């Protein structure tokens, strides 16, 4: 069976210290399965872009490309840039690995080596399975996430182990209808994608991952984010067709970028 073409997408925003560690983790063991890496810089205001450029200069043998969004599209908007690129360049699968070095791409090595992703529309990294490993994550936040996972499981009618860890893999065929275009451009994108898996009857599998918080700077405002997460679920449970509605503050027809 022919090996599928796999794209690794790294969204990056103000993570100049962490992005080099993320790129440096892409060793030969992982890269034998990855055909191309794109770093999507969402208008960082620190040295993230320069750090990536320096890495590319010293690792010319690695298939890394650097994109800069033409506007601050948010995390969801960066996903849309990468998904569109994967579709147009005819990749078979796309992996999402956040550039802040909280996740570890090596957790997906068994998924890649054993081709666990075949037969699923998405394989989602989960921080809250029994085999998962958390570092620097408080018991309070862990308990809160488990409660939210349970609520989403009730609303979706299936087991849920994470609302969005930042280490996920999608079959590009499942993205070709671009059902996600009206989804939020902010941090709520992953939660909406999860509900869409249920609504569109996509197949998914959760996979345990490790997670660490060391020198990362969080962009999450816990209280407001928690309320938005619940509202999204309750709106979906009240009227499932709401998933087809417009979630963006600024609707766009295109998410444009420049290659650096």
C-alpha positions in Angstrom: 0.0 0.0 0.0 1.3 3.4 -1.0 2.4 5.6 1.9 0.1 8.6 2.3 1.4 12.2 1.9 1.3 13.8 5.3 1.6 17.5 6.1 2.6 18.8 9.5 1.0 22.1 10.4 2.5 24.2 13.2 0.5 27.3 14.2 2.7 29.9 15.9 2.0 33.0 17.8 4.5 34.8 20.1 6.4 31.6 20.9 10.0 32.5 19.9 11.5 30.4 22.7 9.3 27.4 22.2 9.1 27.2 18.4 12.7 26.2 18.0 12.3 23.3 20.5 9.2 22.2 18.5 11.1 22.2 15.2 14.1 20.6 16.8 12.0 17.7 18.0 11.3 16.7 14.4 14.0 14.1 14.2 14.6 11.4 11.6 12.3 9.0 13.4 9.3 11.4 12.9 10.3 12.9 9.6 10.3 9.6 7.8 6.5 9.9 7.9 6.2 13.6 7.3 6.4 15.0 3.7 6.3 18.7 4.5 6.1 21.1 7.5 4.4 24.5 7.4 4.8 27.0 10.2 1.9 29.5 10.1 2.9 32.7 11.9 -0.3 34.5 13.0 1.3 38.0 13.0 3.5 37.4 16.1 4.8 40.5 17.7 8.0 38.9 19.2 10.9 37.1 17.5 8.9 34.0 16.4 9.4 34.5 12.7 13.1 35.2 13.0 13.6 32.1 15.1 11.9 30.0 12.4 13.9 31.6 9.7 17.2 31.0 11.6 16.2 27.3 12.1 15.4 26.9 8.4 18.8 28.4 7.4 20.6 25.9 9.6 18.4 23.0 8.6 18.1 23.4 4.9 17.7 19.6 4.5 14.3 19.8 6.3 11.2 20.4 4.2 10.0 23.4 6.3 8.1 26.4 4.9 7.1 29.5 6.7 3.8 31.4 6.1 2.7 34.7 7.6 -1.0 35.5 7.8 -1.9 38.8 6.2 -4.0 39.6 9.2 -4.4 38.3 12.8 -6.8 35.4 12.0 -6.6 33.7 15.4 -5.9 30.1 16.0 -8.9 29.0 14.1 -8.0 31.2 11.1 -4.5 29.7 11.0 -6.1 26.2 10.9 -8.2 27.4 7.9 -5.0 28.6 6.1 -3.4 25.2 6.7 -6.4 23.1 5.8 -6.8 25.0 2.5 -3.1 24.5 1.7 -3.4 20.7 2.5 -6.5 20.4 0.2 -4.9 22.4 -2.7 -1.6 20.6 -2.5 -3.4 17.2 -2.4 -2.0 15.9 0.9 -3.7 12.8 2.3 -3.5 13.8 6.0 -2.6 16.8 8.1 -1.2 16.8 11.6 -1.6 19.8 13.9 1.1 20.5 16.4 1.0 23.7 18.4 4.2 25.8 18.3 4.3 26.5 22.0 5.9 23.2 22.9 3.2 21.9 25.2 2.6 18.7 23.1 5.1 16.2 21.9 5.0 15.0 18.3 6.6 11.7 19.4 3.3 10.8 21.2 2.0 10.3 17.7 4.8 8.0 16.6 2.7 4.8 17.2 -0.2 6.4 15.3 2.2 7.0 12.3 4.2 3.8 12.5 1.2 1.5 12.9 -1.0 3.7 10.6 -3.7 3.9 13.3 -5.1 6.9 11.5 -6.3 4.8 8.6 -10.1 4.4 8.7 -10.6 7.5 10.8 -11.5 11.0 9.8 -9.6 12.3 12.7 -7.2 11.1 15.5 -7.4 13.5 18.4 -4.7 13.8 21.0 -6.2 13.5 24.5 -4.6 14.8 27.7 -7.1 13.1 30.0 -7.0 9.4 29.2 -5.6 7.0 31.7 -2.4 6.6 29.7 -1.9 10.4 29.3 0.8 12.3 31.1 0.5 15.8 32.5 3.3 18.1 33.7 2.7 21.4 35.4 -1.1 21.0 35.1 -3.0 21.7 38.3 -5.5 19.2 39.7 -8.2 21.9 39.6 -7.8 22.4 35.8 -7.6 18.7 35.3 -10.8 18.1 37.1 -12.5 21.0 35.3 -11.5 19.5 31.9 -12.8 16.1 32.8 -16.2 17.6 33.8 -16.3 19.5 30.5 -15.4 16.3 28.6 -18.3 14.5 30.3 -20.7 17.2 29.4 -19.6 17.2 25.7 -19.9 13.4 25.7 -23.5 13.7 26.8 -24.2 16.3 24.1 -22.5 14.3 21.4 -23.6 10.8 22.4 -20.0 9.5 22.4 -17.0 9.4 24.7 -14.9 12.5 24.8 -11.4 12.7 26.3 -10.3 16.2 25.3 -11.9 19.3 23.8 -8.8 20.3 22.0 -5.2 19.4 22.9 -3.4 20.9 20.0 -2.1 17.6 18.7 -4.5 16.2 16.2 -4.6 14.5 12.8 -7.2 14.8 10.1 -7.9 13.0 6.9 -7.9 15.7 4.2 -10.8 14.0 2.4 -13.0 14.9 5.4 -12.0 18.6 5.1 -12.7 19.0 1.4 -16.3 20.3 1.9 -14.8 23.1 4.0 -17.6 22.7 6.6 -15.4 24.5 9.1 -15.1 27.8 7.3 -17.7 29.6 9.4 -16.4 28.2 12.6 -14.8 30.6 15.2 -11.4 32.0 14.2 -10.4 32.1 17.9 -9.6 29.4 20.5 -13.1 28.0 20.2 -12.3 26.5 16.8 -11.3 23.1 18.2 -14.5 22.7 20.3 -16.6 23.5 17.3 -14.6 21.0 15.2 -15.4 18.4 17.8 -19.1 19.0 17.7 -18.9 18.9 13.9 -17.4 15.4 14.1 -20.7 14.4 15.8 -23.0 16.4 13.5 -21.4 15.2 10.2 -21.0 11.6 11.4 -17.2 11.7 11.0 -15.2 8.9 12.5 -12.7 9.7 15.3 -10.4 8.1 17.7 -8.7 9.6 20.8 -5.1 8.9 21.5 -3.2 9.6 24.8 -0.6 12.3 24.7 1.7 14.0 27.2 1.4 17.7 28.0 3.6 20.1 29.8 3.5 23.7 31.0 6.9 25.2 31.6 7.7 28.6 30.1 4.6 29.0 27.9 2.5 32.1 28.0 -1.2 31.2 27.9 -3.6 33.1 25.7 -6.6 31.6 27.5 -8.8 33.7 29.8 -10.2 30.8 31.9 -13.5 32.3 33.1 -14.7 33.7 29.7 -13.4 30.7 27.8 -15.3 28.3 30.1 -18.5 30.1 29.6 -18.1 30.2 25.8 -17.3 26.5 25.8 -20.5 25.7 27.7 -22.6 28.1 25.5 -21.4 26.4 22.4 -22.4 23.0 23.7 -25.8 24.1 24.9 -26.6 25.9 21.6 -25.7 22.7 19.8 -27.8 20.5 22.1 -30.7 22.9 21.7 -30.5 23.0 17.9 -27.9 20.8 16.2 -28.2 22.6 12.9 -26.7 25.7 14.6 -23.4 24.1 13.7 -24.0 25.3 10.2 -24.3 28.9 11.3 -21.9 31.8 11.3 -19.6 31.8 14.4 -17.0 34.4 13.3 -16.8 38.0 14.5 -15.4 38.9 11.1 -16.7 36.7 8.3 -14.0 36.3 5.5 -14.1 34.7 2.1 -10.4 34.0 2.1 -7.6 33.5 4.6 -4.6 34.9 2.8 -0.9 34.6 3.7 2.5 35.2 2.4 5.3 32.7 2.2 8.4 34.1 3.9 
